[in-house]
Amino acid sequence: MTDAKTQISETVKAHDVVLFMKGTKTMPQCGFSSRVAGVLNFMGIEYADVNVLADDGVRQGIKEYSDWPTIPQLYVKGEFVGGCDIITEMTLSGELDTLFEENGVTYDKDAANKIREANA
Amino acid sequence: MAISLTELETLLLESFPHAKVTVTDLAGDGNHYAAEVIDESFRGKNRVQQQRAVYAALKGKMDGAHGELHALALTTKAPD
């Protein structure tokens, strides 16, 4: 395994929720990353953000790690959950709530409901 | 670099010949598209598996800085 992949593997195991994104959770640098970070921030999720723009090895490595060609990428308990479209769908359908519940991740249910109300 | 809507549809239909494929050019720049692919082969697969199959059909056109496609909003499902 390359250094980047070892680093990725260690990161997704060290944190319950990890978002690989362009930019940071406080300053996203791409609309798709911004949307997913925005959902997690609003739902009060404690997560690690990894800025792929800061490390080209990770930027390429993460795509091979998950066999997924795009950024952002969300991981819960070491498992790849999806990119922007999947996370958006799962947020609106409530599947994301279930995933967090099943994995013991604390989140703000009222905030999640507000997102759904606003997009109903 | 960009890719035409027809080219994108053709690529998807090559891999999913029986699918209902709808491609929309979101920004008019040949770089930001939305695609909906409804195919029987998706039945029983989760979204990650479905969308991995679609990305595979695009044969590297999404590959970052060298890719022809910057953004593809994907919706995948099995027929009702």
N, CA and C atoms of all chains as a GROMACS GRO file, in nm:
protein
  600
    1MET      N    1   0.084  -0.121   0.000
    1MET     CA    2   0.000   0.000   0.000
    1MET      C    3   0.088   0.126   0.000
    2THR      N    4   0.045   0.225  -0.073
    2THR     CA    5   0.122   0.350  -0.078
    2THR      C    6   0.106   0.425   0.054
    3ASP      N    7   0.190   0.522   0.074
    3ASP     CA    8   0.181   0.604   0.196
    3ASP      C    9   0.046   0.672   0.206
    4ALA      N   10  -0.002   0.724   0.092
    4ALA     CA   11  -0.130   0.795   0.093
    4ALA      C   12  -0.242   0.701   0.135
    5LYS      N   13  -0.240   0.580   0.083
    5LYS     CA   14  -0.348   0.486   0.118
    5LYS      C   15  -0.341   0.443   0.263
    6THR      N   16  -0.220   0.426   0.315
    6THR     CA   17  -0.205   0.394   0.457
    6THR      C   18  -0.262   0.508   0.541
    7GLN      N   19  -0.228   0.629   0.499
    7GLN     CA   20  -0.275   0.748   0.570
    7GLN      C   21  -0.430   0.756   0.567
    8ILE      N   22  -0.488   0.727   0.452
    8ILE     CA   23  -0.634   0.729   0.436
    8ILE      C   24  -0.698   0.623   0.525
    9SER      N   25  -0.641   0.503   0.518
    9SER     CA   26  -0.694   0.392   0.596
    9SER      C   27  -0.691   0.423   0.746
   10GLU      N   28  -0.580   0.483   0.791
   10GLU     CA   29  -0.568   0.518   0.933
   10GLU      C   30  -0.668   0.628   0.971
   11THR      N   31  -0.686   0.724   0.881
   11THR     CA   32  -0.778   0.835   0.909
   11THR      C   33  -0.922   0.786   0.923
   12VAL      N   34  -0.967   0.701   0.830
   12VAL     CA   35  -1.108   0.658   0.836
   12VAL      C   36  -1.133   0.562   0.952
   13LYS      N   37  -1.025   0.501   1.003
   13LYS     CA   38  -1.043   0.414   1.120
   13LYS      C   39  -1.036   0.493   1.251
   14ALA      N   40  -0.966   0.606   1.246
   14ALA     CA   41  -0.944   0.684   1.368
   14ALA      C   42  -1.065   0.770   1.406
   15HIS      N   43  -1.152   0.799   1.307
   15HIS     CA   44  -1.267   0.886   1.334
   15HIS      C   45  -1.394   0.816   1.288
   16ASP      N   46  -1.502   0.834   1.367
   16ASP     CA   47  -1.630   0.772   1.329
   16ASP      C   48  -1.680   0.826   1.196
   17VAL      N   49  -1.666   0.957   1.177
   17VAL     CA   50  -1.715   1.021   1.055
   17VAL      C   51  -1.602   1.104   0.994
   18VAL      N   52  -1.573   1.078   0.867
   18VAL     CA   53  -1.467   1.152   0.798
   18VAL      C   54  -1.521   1.199   0.663
   19LEU      N   55  -1.495   1.326   0.632
   19LEU     CA   56  -1.532   1.379   0.500
   19LEU      C   57  -1.406   1.421   0.425
   20PHE      N   58  -1.379   1.354   0.313
   20PHE     CA   59  -1.272   1.398   0.223
   20PHE      C   60  -1.336   1.501   0.131
   21MET      N   61  -1.280   1.620   0.129
   21MET     CA   62  -1.346   1.730   0.058
   21MET      C   63  -1.243   1.824  -0.003
   22LYS      N   64  -1.294   1.913  -0.091
   22LYS     CA   65  -1.210   2.022  -0.142
   22LYS      C   66  -1.230   2.141  -0.051
   23GLY      N   67  -1.123   2.182   0.017
   23GLY     CA   68  -1.134   2.287   0.117
   23GLY      C   69  -1.156   2.224   0.254
   24THR      N   70  -1.203   2.306   0.346
   24THR     CA   71  -1.224   2.259   0.483
   24THR      C   72  -1.371   2.278   0.521
   25LYS      N   73  -1.409   2.220   0.635
   25LYS     CA   74  -1.550   2.231   0.674
   25LYS      C   75  -1.591   2.375   0.699
   26THR      N   76  -1.495   2.458   0.738
   26THR     CA   77  -1.530   2.599   0.759
   26THR      C   78  -1.511   2.682   0.633
   27MET      N   79  -1.429   2.631   0.540
   27MET     CA   80  -1.409   2.703   0.415
   27MET      C   81  -1.402   2.606   0.296
   28PRO      N   82  -1.518   2.554   0.257
   28PRO     CA   83  -1.520   2.461   0.142
   28PRO      C   84  -1.483   2.536   0.014
   29GLN      N   85  -1.419   2.463  -0.079
   29GLN     CA   86  -1.376   2.529  -0.202
   29GLN      C   87  -1.439   2.469  -0.327
   30CYS      N   88  -1.550   2.400  -0.308
   30CYS     CA   89  -1.622   2.344  -0.422
   30CYS      C   90  -1.767   2.330  -0.376
   31GLY      N   91  -1.860   2.354  -0.466
   31GLY     CA   92  -2.002   2.351  -0.430
   31GLY      C   93  -2.050   2.217  -0.378
   32PHE      N   94  -1.993   2.109  -0.432
   32PHE     CA   95  -2.038   1.976  -0.391
   32PHE      C   96  -1.986   1.944  -0.251
   33SER      N   97  -1.860   1.979  -0.226
   33SER     CA   98  -1.804   1.961  -0.092
   33SER      C   99  -1.879   2.047   0.008
   34SER      N  100  -1.911   2.168  -0.036
   34SER     CA  101  -1.980   2.262   0.051
   34SER      C  102  -2.117   2.209   0.091
   35ARG      N  103  -2.185   2.144  -0.003
   35ARG     CA  104  -2.319   2.095   0.027
   35ARG      C  105  -2.315   1.985   0.135
   36VAL      N  106  -2.221   1.892   0.119
   36VAL     CA  107  -2.214   1.782   0.216
   36VAL      C  108  -2.165   1.832   0.352
   37ALA      N  109  -2.062   1.917   0.351
   37ALA     CA  110  -2.013   1.973   0.478
   37ALA      C  111  -2.125   2.053   0.545
   38GLY      N  112  -2.203   2.124   0.464
   38GLY     CA  113  -2.312   2.205   0.518
   38GLY      C  114  -2.415   2.118   0.590
   39VAL      N  115  -2.448   2.004   0.532
   39VAL     CA  116  -2.544   1.911   0.594
   39VAL      C  117  -2.489   1.861   0.728
   40LEU      N  118  -2.362   1.817   0.726
   40LEU     CA  119  -2.301   1.763   0.848
   40LEU      C  120  -2.290   1.870   0.956
   41ASN      N  121  -2.250   1.991   0.915
   41ASN     CA  122  -2.239   2.101   1.012
   41ASN      C  123  -2.375   2.131   1.074
   42PHE      N  124  -2.476   2.140   0.988
   42PHE     CA  125  -2.610   2.176   1.034
   42PHE      C  126  -2.667   2.068   1.126
   43MET      N  127  -2.635   1.942   1.097
   43MET     CA  128  -2.685   1.832   1.180
   43MET      C  129  -2.600   1.813   1.306
   44GLY      N  130  -2.500   1.898   1.323
   44GLY     CA  131  -2.419   1.894   1.444
   44GLY      C  132  -2.331   1.771   1.455
   45ILE      N  133  -2.290   1.716   1.342
   45ILE     CA  134  -2.207   1.596   1.343
   45ILE      C  135  -2.062   1.633   1.377
   46GLU      N  136  -2.004   1.552   1.465
   46GLU     CA  137  -1.861   1.569   1.492
   46GLU      C  138  -1.786   1.486   1.389
   47TYR      N  139  -1.711   1.553   1.302
   47TYR     CA  140  -1.642   1.477   1.197
   47TYR      C  141  -1.506   1.536   1.164
   48ALA      N  142  -1.419   1.452   1.108
   48ALA     CA  143  -1.288   1.498   1.064
   48ALA      C  144  -1.299   1.537   0.918
   49ASP      N  145  -1.246   1.654   0.884
   49ASP     CA  146  -1.244   1.695   0.743
   49ASP      C  147  -1.102   1.683   0.690
   50VAL      N  148  -1.089   1.626   0.573
   50VAL     CA  149  -0.960   1.612   0.509
   50VAL      C  150  -0.964   1.690   0.378
   51ASN      N  151  -0.879   1.791   0.367
   51ASN     CA  152  -0.875   1.875   0.248
   51ASN      C  153  -0.785   1.810   0.142
   52VAL      N  154  -0.847   1.754   0.038
   52VAL     CA  155  -0.767   1.683  -0.063
   52VAL      C  156  -0.684   1.780  -0.148
   53LEU      N  157  -0.723   1.908  -0.149
   53LEU     CA  158  -0.646   2.006  -0.226
   53LEU      C  159  -0.510   2.031  -0.164
   54ALA      N  160  -0.497   1.996  -0.035
   54ALA     CA  161  -0.371   2.020   0.035
   54ALA      C  162  -0.271   1.906   0.015
   55ASP      N  163  -0.316   1.796  -0.043
   55ASP     CA  164  -0.226   1.680  -0.056
   55ASP      C  165  -0.263   1.600  -0.181
   56ASP      N  166  -0.181   1.610  -0.283
   56ASP     CA  167  -0.212   1.546  -0.410
   56ASP      C  168  -0.214   1.393  -0.398
   57GLY      N  169  -0.131   1.339  -0.308
   57GLY     CA  170  -0.129   1.195  -0.287
   57GLY      C  171  -0.263   1.145  -0.236
   58VAL      N  172  -0.319   1.218  -0.142
   58VAL     CA  173  -0.450   1.182  -0.086
   58VAL      C  174  -0.558   1.205  -0.191
   59ARG      N  175  -0.546   1.313  -0.267
   59ARG     CA  176  -0.646   1.345  -0.369
   59ARG      C  177  -0.661   1.231  -0.470
   60GLN      N  178  -0.550   1.173  -0.513
   60GLN     CA  179  -0.555   1.060  -0.606
   60GLN      C  180  -0.585   0.931  -0.530
   61GLY      N  181  -0.519   0.916  -0.414
   61GLY     CA  182  -0.530   0.792  -0.337
   61GLY      C  183  -0.672   0.761  -0.293
   62ILE      N  184  -0.747   0.864  -0.257
   62ILE     CA  185  -0.882   0.840  -0.205
   62ILE      C  186  -0.973   0.782  -0.314
   63LYS      N  187  -0.945   0.820  -0.438
   63LYS     CA  188  -1.028   0.769  -0.550
   63LYS      C  189  -1.004   0.620  -0.571
   64GLU      N  190  -0.879   0.580  -0.552
   64GLU     CA  191  -0.847   0.437  -0.566
   64GLU      C  192  -0.896   0.358  -0.444
   65TYR      N  193  -0.883   0.422  -0.328
   65TYR     CA  194  -0.922   0.357  -0.203
   65TYR      C  195  -1.068   0.313  -0.207
   66SER      N  196  -1.154   0.402  -0.258
   66SER     CA  197  -1.298   0.375  -0.258
   66SER      C  198  -1.349   0.327  -0.393
   67ASP      N  199  -1.262   0.328  -0.495
   67ASP     CA  200  -1.308   0.302  -0.632
   67ASP      C  201  -1.422   0.397  -0.668
   68TRP      N  202  -1.398   0.523  -0.642
   68TRP     CA  203  -1.501   0.626  -0.663
   68TRP      C  204  -1.429   0.749  -0.718
   69PRO      N  205  -1.471   0.804  -0.833
   69PRO     CA  206  -1.386   0.904  -0.899
   69PRO      C  207  -1.402   1.047  -0.853
   70THR      N  208  -1.497   1.074  -0.764
   70THR     CA  209  -1.523   1.215  -0.734
   70THR      C  210  -1.508   1.247  -0.585
   71ILE      N  211  -1.492   1.375  -0.558
   71ILE     CA  212  -1.484   1.432  -0.424
   71ILE      C  213  -1.608   1.521  -0.410
   72PRO      N  214  -1.676   1.530  -0.299
   72PRO     CA  215  -1.646   1.476  -0.167
   72PRO      C  216  -1.677   1.326  -0.153
   73GLN      N  217  -1.621   1.268  -0.046
   73GLN     CA  218  -1.650   1.129  -0.010
   73GLN      C  219  -1.670   1.121   0.141
   74LEU      N  220  -1.782   1.063   0.180
   74LEU     CA  221  -1.813   1.052   0.323
   74LEU      C  222  -1.790   0.908   0.372
   75TYR      N  223  -1.722   0.897   0.485
   75TYR     CA  224  -1.698   0.766   0.548
   75TYR      C  225  -1.757   0.766   0.688
   76VAL      N  226  -1.828   0.658   0.721
   76VAL     CA  227  -1.878   0.640   0.857
   76VAL      C  228  -1.825   0.505   0.906
   77LYS      N  229  -1.757   0.508   1.021
   77LYS     CA  230  -1.697   0.387   1.078
   77LYS      C  231  -1.612   0.311   0.974
   78GLY      N  232  -1.537   0.386   0.899
   78GLY     CA  233  -1.444   0.324   0.804
   78GLY      C  234  -1.506   0.282   0.672
   79GLU      N  235  -1.640   0.292   0.662
   79GLU     CA  236  -1.707   0.249   0.539
   79GLU      C  237  -1.742   0.369   0.451
   80PHE      N  238  -1.715   0.356   0.322
   80PHE     CA  239  -1.754   0.460   0.227
   80PHE      C  240  -1.906   0.463   0.213
   81VAL      N  241  -1.965   0.580   0.233
   81VAL     CA  242  -2.111   0.593   0.226
   81VAL      C  243  -2.156   0.647   0.091
   82GLY      N  244  -2.084   0.749   0.040
   82GLY     CA  245  -2.123   0.803  -0.090
   82GLY      C  246  -2.065   0.941  -0.113
   83GLY      N  247  -2.100   0.995  -0.230
   83GLY     CA  248  -2.061   1.131  -0.267
   83GLY      C  249  -2.179   1.225  -0.248
   84CYS      N  250  -2.169   1.340  -0.312
   84CYS     CA  251  -2.266   1.446  -0.290
   84CYS      C  252  -2.410   1.404  -0.322
   85ASP      N  253  -2.432   1.340  -0.436
   85ASP     CA  254  -2.569   1.304  -0.475
   85ASP      C  255  -2.630   1.203  -0.378
   86ILE      N  256  -2.550   1.103  -0.341
   86ILE     CA  257  -2.601   0.999  -0.251
   86ILE      C  258  -2.630   1.057  -0.113
   87ILE      N  259  -2.539   1.141  -0.062
   87ILE     CA  260  -2.561   1.200   0.071
   87ILE      C  261  -2.684   1.291   0.069
   88THR      N  262  -2.702   1.365  -0.040
   88THR     CA  263  -2.821   1.450  -0.051
   88THR      C  264  -2.948   1.365  -0.047
   89GLU      N  265  -2.951   1.260  -0.128
   89GLU     CA  266  -3.070   1.171  -0.130
   89GLU      C  267  -3.093   1.109   0.008
   90MET      N  268  -2.985   1.063   0.071
   90MET     CA  269  -2.999   0.996   0.201
   90MET      C  270  -3.044   1.092   0.310
   91THR      N  271  -3.002   1.219   0.299
   91THR     CA  272  -3.045   1.320   0.396
   91THR      C  273  -3.196   1.340   0.384
   92LEU      N  274  -3.241   1.355   0.260
   92LEU     CA  275  -3.383   1.385   0.238
   92LEU      C  276  -3.472   1.265   0.268
   93SER      N  277  -3.421   1.145   0.248
   93SER     CA  278  -3.504   1.026   0.272
   93SER      C  279  -3.500   0.981   0.417
   94GLY      N  280  -3.408   1.038   0.496
   94GLY     CA  281  -3.395   0.996   0.636
   94GLY      C  282  -3.299   0.879   0.655
   95GLU      N  283  -3.247   0.824   0.544
   95GLU     CA  284  -3.154   0.712   0.556
   95GLU      C  285  -3.025   0.751   0.628
   96LEU      N  286  -2.986   0.879   0.613
   96LEU     CA  287  -2.863   0.924   0.680
   96LEU      C  288  -2.882   0.923   0.832
   97ASP      N  289  -3.001   0.963   0.878
   97ASP     CA  290  -3.032   0.958   1.021
   97ASP      C  291  -3.015   0.814   1.072
   98THR      N  292  -3.074   0.720   0.996
   98THR     CA  293  -3.068   0.579   1.035
   98THR      C  294  -2.923   0.531   1.042
   99LEU      N  295  -2.845   0.570   0.940
   99LEU     CA  296  -2.705   0.530   0.938
   99LEU      C  297  -2.630   0.581   1.062
  100PHE      N  298  -2.655   0.707   1.098
  100PHE     CA  299  -2.588   0.763   1.216
  100PHE      C  300  -2.635   0.692   1.342
  101GLU      N  301  -2.767   0.666   1.350
  101GLU     CA  302  -2.820   0.596   1.467
  101GLU      C  303  -2.757   0.458   1.482
  102GLU      N  304  -2.752   0.385   1.372
  102GLU     CA  305  -2.698   0.249   1.376
  102GLU      C  306  -2.552   0.247   1.417
  103ASN      N  307  -2.481   0.357   1.387
  103ASN     CA  308  -2.338   0.360   1.416
  103ASN      C  309  -2.305   0.441   1.542
  104GLY      N  310  -2.410   0.478   1.616
  104GLY     CA  311  -2.388   0.549   1.742
  104GLY      C  312  -2.328   0.688   1.725
  105VAL      N  313  -2.359   0.752   1.610
  105VAL     CA  314  -2.309   0.888   1.588
  105VAL      C  315  -2.418   0.986   1.632
  106THR      N  316  -2.381   1.078   1.720
  106THR     CA  317  -2.477   1.176   1.770
  106THR      C  318  -2.508   1.280   1.664
  107TYR      N  319  -2.637   1.308   1.644
  107TYR     CA  320  -2.675   1.411   1.548
  107TYR      C  321  -2.802   1.480   1.596
  108ASP      N  322  -2.828   1.595   1.538
  108ASP     CA  323  -2.942   1.676   1.577
  108ASP      C  324  -3.062   1.641   1.488
  109LYS      N  325  -3.153   1.565   1.544
  109LYS     CA  326  -3.270   1.517   1.467
  109LYS      C  327  -3.356   1.635   1.419
  110ASP      N  328  -3.372   1.737   1.505
  110ASP     CA  329  -3.454   1.853   1.466
  110ASP      C  330  -3.395   1.922   1.345
  111ALA      N  331  -3.261   1.934   1.345
  111ALA     CA  332  -3.194   1.999   1.232
  111ALA      C  333  -3.215   1.918   1.105
  112ALA      N  334  -3.204   1.786   1.117
  112ALA     CA  335  -3.225   1.699   1.001
  112ALA      C  336  -3.368   1.716   0.948
  113ASN      N  337  -3.465   1.724   1.040
  113ASN     CA  338  -3.603   1.744   0.997
  113ASN      C  339  -3.622   1.879   0.929
  114LYS      N  340  -3.549   1.980   0.979
  114LYS     CA  341  -3.559   2.114   0.918
  114LYS      C  342  -3.510   2.111   0.774
  115ILE      N  343  -3.400   2.037   0.750
  115ILE     CA  344  -3.348   2.026   0.613
  115ILE      C  345  -3.456   1.964   0.524
  116ARG      N  346  -3.522   1.860   0.579
  116ARG     CA  347  -3.624   1.791   0.497
  116ARG      C  348  -3.745   1.882   0.473
  117GLU      N  349  -3.784   1.956   0.576
  117GLU     CA  350  -3.898   2.048   0.558
  117GLU      C  351  -3.866   2.153   0.453
  118ALA      N  352  -3.744   2.205   0.458
  118ALA     CA  353  -3.705   2.312   0.365
  118ALA      C  354  -3.696   2.262   0.222
  119ASN      N  355  -3.676   2.131   0.205
  119ASN     CA  356  -3.660   2.076   0.070
  119ASN      C  357  -3.780   1.990   0.028
  120ALA      N  358  -3.887   2.000   0.105
  120ALA     CA  359  -4.004   1.916   0.074
  120ALA      C  360  -4.074   1.968  -0.053
  121MET      N  361  -1.161   2.136  -2.148
  121MET     CA  362  -1.213   2.017  -2.215
  121MET      C  363  -1.360   2.001  -2.182
  122ALA      N  364  -1.429   1.946  -2.277
  122ALA     CA  365  -1.571   1.926  -2.255
  122ALA      C  366  -1.618   1.803  -2.331
  123ILE      N  367  -1.740   1.770  -2.308
  123ILE     CA  368  -1.797   1.652  -2.373
  123ILE      C  369  -1.940   1.690  -2.414
  124SER      N  370  -1.984   1.642  -2.530
  124SER     CA  371  -2.119   1.680  -2.574
  124SER      C  372  -2.224   1.591  -2.507
  125LEU      N  373  -2.343   1.645  -2.501
  125LEU     CA  374  -2.453   1.572  -2.438
  125LEU      C  375  -2.476   1.439  -2.510
  126THR      N  376  -2.468   1.442  -2.642
  126THR     CA  377  -2.490   1.320  -2.722
  126THR      C  378  -2.382   1.216  -2.693
  127GLU      N  379  -2.258   1.265  -2.681
  127GLU     CA  380  -2.146   1.175  -2.653
  127GLU      C  381  -2.166   1.105  -2.517
  128LEU      N  382  -2.213   1.183  -2.422
  128LEU     CA  383  -2.236   1.131  -2.287
  128LEU      C  384  -2.348   1.026  -2.289
  129GLU      N  385  -2.456   1.058  -2.360
  129GLU     CA  386  -2.568   0.963  -2.372
  129GLU      C  387  -2.522   0.834  -2.439
  130THR      N  388  -2.442   0.849  -2.544
  130THR     CA  389  -2.393   0.732  -2.618
  130THR      C  390  -2.309   0.642  -2.529
  131LEU      N  391  -2.219   0.703  -2.452
  131LEU     CA  392  -2.135   0.626  -2.360
  131LEU      C  393  -2.220   0.548  -2.260
  132LEU      N  394  -2.321   0.614  -2.207
  132LEU     CA  395  -2.406   0.549  -2.106
  132LEU      C  396  -2.486   0.436  -2.169
  133LEU      N  397  -2.537   0.460  -2.289
  133LEU     CA  398  -2.620   0.358  -2.354
  133LEU      C  399  -2.537   0.238  -2.403
  134GLU      N  400  -2.409   0.262  -2.429
  134GLU     CA  401  -2.322   0.149  -2.465
  134GLU      C  402  -2.313   0.049  -2.350
  135SER      N  403  -2.305   0.103  -2.228
  135SER     CA  404  -2.294   0.014  -2.112
  135SER      C  405  -2.428  -0.032  -2.059
  136PHE      N  406  -2.530   0.051  -2.081
  136PHE     CA  407  -2.664   0.017  -2.031
  136PHE      C  408  -2.763   0.026  -2.148
  137PRO      N  409  -2.755  -0.071  -2.242
  137PRO     CA  410  -2.833  -0.060  -2.366
  137PRO      C  411  -2.984  -0.059  -2.346
  138HIS      N  412  -3.031  -0.114  -2.233
  138HIS     CA  413  -3.176  -0.120  -2.213
  138HIS      C  414  -3.224  -0.016  -2.112
  139ALA      N  415  -3.134   0.072  -2.073
  139ALA     CA  416  -3.169   0.168  -1.968
  139ALA      C  417  -3.247   0.286  -2.025
  140LYS      N  418  -3.321   0.352  -1.935
  140LYS     CA  419  -3.378   0.480  -1.968
  140LYS      C  420  -3.276   0.584  -1.920
  141VAL      N  421  -3.217   0.655  -2.016
  141VAL     CA  422  -3.110   0.750  -1.983
  141VAL      C  423  -3.157   0.891  -2.015
  142THR      N  424  -3.150   0.978  -1.918
  142THR     CA  425  -3.186   1.118  -1.940
  142THR      C  426  -3.068   1.206  -1.900
  143VAL      N  427  -3.013   1.279  -1.995
  143VAL     CA  428  -2.900   1.365  -1.965
  143VAL      C  429  -2.942   1.511  -1.982
  144THR      N  430  -2.906   1.594  -1.886
  144THR     CA  431  -2.938   1.737  -1.892
  144THR      C  432  -2.809   1.817  -1.878
  145ASP      N  433  -2.790   1.913  -1.967
  145ASP     CA  434  -2.674   2.002  -1.957
  145ASP      C  435  -2.711   2.115  -1.860
  146LEU      N  436  -2.646   2.116  -1.744
  146LEU     CA  437  -2.689   2.206  -1.637
  146LEU      C  438  -2.643   2.350  -1.658
  147ALA      N  439  -2.524   2.365  -1.715
  147ALA     CA  440  -2.466   2.499  -1.721
  147ALA      C  441  -2.446   2.547  -1.865
  148GLY      N  442  -2.470   2.458  -1.961
  148GLY     CA  443  -2.451   2.495  -2.101
  148GLY      C  444  -2.304   2.506  -2.141
  149ASP      N  445  -2.215   2.451  -2.057
  149ASP     CA  446  -2.072   2.462  -2.086
  149ASP      C  447  -2.008   2.328  -2.123
  150GLY      N  448  -2.092   2.225  -2.140
  150GLY     CA  449  -2.038   2.093  -2.176
  150GLY      C  450  -1.956   2.030  -2.065
  151ASN      N  451  -1.972   2.081  -1.944
  151ASN     CA  452  -1.888   2.038  -1.833
  151ASN      C  453  -1.966   2.000  -1.709
  152HIS      N  454  -2.088   2.045  -1.702
  152HIS     CA  455  -2.172   2.017  -1.584
  152HIS      C  456  -2.303   1.955  -1.632
  153TYR      N  457  -2.319   1.828  -1.602
  153TYR     CA  458  -2.438   1.757  -1.648
  153TYR      C  459  -2.510   1.691  -1.531
  154ALA      N  460  -2.638   1.664  -1.556
  154ALA     CA  461  -2.712   1.575  -1.467
  154ALA      C  462  -2.752   1.454  -1.551
  155ALA      N  463  -2.739   1.337  -1.496
  155ALA     CA  464  -2.780   1.217  -1.568
  155ALA      C  465  -2.866   1.130  -1.479
  156GLU      N  466  -2.975   1.082  -1.536
  156GLU     CA  467  -3.058   0.984  -1.466
  156GLU      C  468  -3.051   0.855  -1.546
  157VAL      N  469  -3.016   0.747  -1.479
  157VAL     CA  470  -3.007   0.617  -1.545
  157VAL      C  471  -3.098   0.520  -1.470
  158ILE      N  472  -3.198   0.469  -1.541
  158ILE     CA  473  -3.290   0.372  -1.480
  158ILE      C  474  -3.269   0.240  -1.552
  159ASP      N  475  -3.217   0.142  -1.479
  159ASP     CA  476  -3.181   0.017  -1.545
  159ASP      C  477  -3.210  -0.102  -1.455
  160GLU      N  478  -3.258  -0.208  -1.518
  160GLU     CA  479  -3.292  -0.331  -1.445
  160GLU      C  480  -3.170  -0.387  -1.371
  161SER      N  481  -3.052  -0.368  -1.426
  161SER     CA  482  -2.931  -0.425  -1.363
  161SER      C  483  -2.902  -0.363  -1.226
  162PHE      N  484  -2.969  -0.251  -1.194
  162PHE     CA  485  -2.946  -0.186  -1.065
  162PHE      C  486  -3.025  -0.250  -0.952
  163ARG      N  487  -3.121  -0.333  -0.988
  163ARG     CA  488  -3.207  -0.391  -0.885
  163ARG      C  489  -3.124  -0.472  -0.786
  164GLY      N  490  -3.147  -0.447  -0.658
  164GLY     CA  491  -3.075  -0.521  -0.555
  164GLY      C  492  -2.938  -0.465  -0.523
  165LYS      N  493  -2.898  -0.360  -0.597
  165LYS     CA  494  -2.768  -0.298  -0.566
  165LYS      C  495  -2.790  -0.170  -0.488
  166ASN      N  496  -2.697  -0.136  -0.400
  166ASN     CA  497  -2.711  -0.008  -0.331
  166ASN      C  498  -2.662   0.106  -0.422
  167ARG      N  499  -2.683   0.229  -0.377
  167ARG     CA  500  -2.654   0.343  -0.464
  167ARG      C  501  -2.506   0.351  -0.501
  168VAL      N  502  -2.421   0.317  -0.405
  168VAL     CA  503  -2.278   0.323  -0.435
  168VAL      C  504  -2.244   0.226  -0.548
  169GLN      N  505  -2.300   0.104  -0.540
  169GLN     CA  506  -2.273   0.004  -0.645
  169GLN      C  507  -2.331   0.049  -0.779
  170GLN      N  508  -2.450   0.107  -0.776
  170GLN     CA  509  -2.514   0.154  -0.899
  170GLN      C  510  -2.431   0.264  -0.965
  171GLN      N  511  -2.387   0.358  -0.882
  171GLN     CA  512  -2.318   0.474  -0.940
  171GLN      C  513  -2.174   0.440  -0.980
  172ARG      N  514  -2.113   0.341  -0.910
  172ARG     CA  515  -1.982   0.293  -0.953
  172ARG      C  516  -1.992   0.238  -1.095
  173ALA      N  517  -2.102   0.166  -1.122
  173ALA     CA  518  -2.123   0.107  -1.256
  173ALA      C  519  -2.136   0.218  -1.361
  174VAL      N  520  -2.203   0.326  -1.324
  174VAL     CA  521  -2.218   0.438  -1.419
  174VAL      C  522  -2.081   0.505  -1.442
  175TYR      N  523  -2.007   0.527  -1.335
  175TYR     CA  524  -1.874   0.588  -1.352
  175TYR      C  525  -1.785   0.500  -1.438
  176ALA      N  526  -1.797   0.368  -1.421
  176ALA     CA  527  -1.716   0.276  -1.501
  176ALA      C  528  -1.752   0.291  -1.649
  177ALA      N  529  -1.880   0.314  -1.676
  177ALA     CA  530  -1.924   0.332  -1.815
  177ALA      C  531  -1.863   0.456  -1.877
  178LEU      N  532  -1.830   0.553  -1.794
  178LEU     CA  533  -1.775   0.679  -1.846
  178LEU      C  534  -1.626   0.672  -1.873
  179LYS      N  535  -1.567   0.558  -1.840
  179LYS     CA  536  -1.430   0.527  -1.880
  179LYS      C  537  -1.331   0.640  -1.856
  180GLY      N  538  -1.324   0.686  -1.733
  180GLY     CA  539  -1.220   0.781  -1.699
  180GLY      C  540  -1.246   0.926  -1.737
  181LYS      N  541  -1.363   0.954  -1.793
  181LYS     CA  542  -1.390   1.093  -1.831
  181LYS      C  543  -1.412   1.183  -1.710
  182MET      N  544  -1.431   1.119  -1.593
  182MET     CA  545  -1.450   1.200  -1.472
  182MET      C  546  -1.318   1.222  -1.398
  183ASP      N  547  -1.207   1.175  -1.455
  183ASP     CA  548  -1.085   1.172  -1.376
  183ASP      C  549  -1.019   1.307  -1.352
  184GLY      N  550  -1.071   1.374  -1.257
  184GLY     CA  551  -1.011   1.495  -1.200
  184GLY      C  552  -0.965   1.597  -1.301
  185ALA      N  553  -0.847   1.646  -1.281
  185ALA     CA  554  -0.795   1.758  -1.359
  185ALA      C  555  -0.784   1.723  -1.508
  186HIS      N  556  -0.766   1.594  -1.538
  186HIS     CA  557  -0.752   1.555  -1.678
  186HIS      C  558  -0.884   1.512  -1.740
  187GLY      N  559  -0.987   1.507  -1.657
  187GLY     CA  560  -1.116   1.458  -1.704
  187GLY      C  561  -1.187   1.562  -1.789
  188GLU      N  562  -1.277   1.513  -1.873
  188GLU     CA  563  -1.351   1.603  -1.959
  188GLU      C  564  -1.478   1.652  -1.891
  189LEU      N  565  -1.512   1.582  -1.783
  189LEU     CA  566  -1.636   1.614  -1.714
  189LEU      C  567  -1.602   1.660  -1.573
  190HIS      N  568  -1.641   1.780  -1.540
  190HIS     CA  569  -1.613   1.824  -1.403
  190HIS      C  570  -1.723   1.776  -1.309
  191ALA      N  571  -1.846   1.784  -1.356
  191ALA     CA  572  -1.955   1.758  -1.264
  191ALA      C  573  -2.066   1.680  -1.331
  192LEU      N  574  -2.104   1.572  -1.267
  192LEU     CA  575  -2.214   1.493  -1.317
  192LEU      C  576  -2.301   1.458  -1.197
  193ALA      N  577  -2.418   1.520  -1.192
  193ALA     CA  578  -2.511   1.487  -1.084
  193ALA      C  579  -2.583   1.360  -1.125
  194LEU      N  580  -2.569   1.256  -1.046
  194LEU     CA  581  -2.620   1.125  -1.085
  194LEU      C  582  -2.743   1.086  -1.006
  195THR      N  583  -2.840   1.032  -1.076
  195THR     CA  584  -2.952   0.964  -1.012
  195THR      C  585  -2.961   0.826  -1.076
  196THR      N  586  -2.960   0.724  -0.994
  196THR     CA  587  -2.969   0.589  -1.048
  196THR      C  588  -3.078   0.513  -0.975
  197LYS      N  589  -3.150   0.430  -1.048
  197LYS     CA  590  -3.246   0.341  -0.982
  197LYS      C  591  -3.288   0.229  -1.075
  198ALA      N  592  -3.351   0.129  -1.017
  198ALA     CA  593  -3.410   0.022  -1.097
  198ALA      C  594  -3.551   0.067  -1.136
  199PRO      N  595  -3.603   0.017  -1.248
  199PRO     CA  596  -3.739   0.056  -1.289
  199PRO      C  597  -3.841   0.017  -1.183
  200ASP      N  598  -3.948   0.095  -1.172
  200ASP     CA  599  -4.054   0.064  -1.074
  200ASP      C  600  -4.129  -0.062  -1.112
   0.00000   0.00000   0.00000
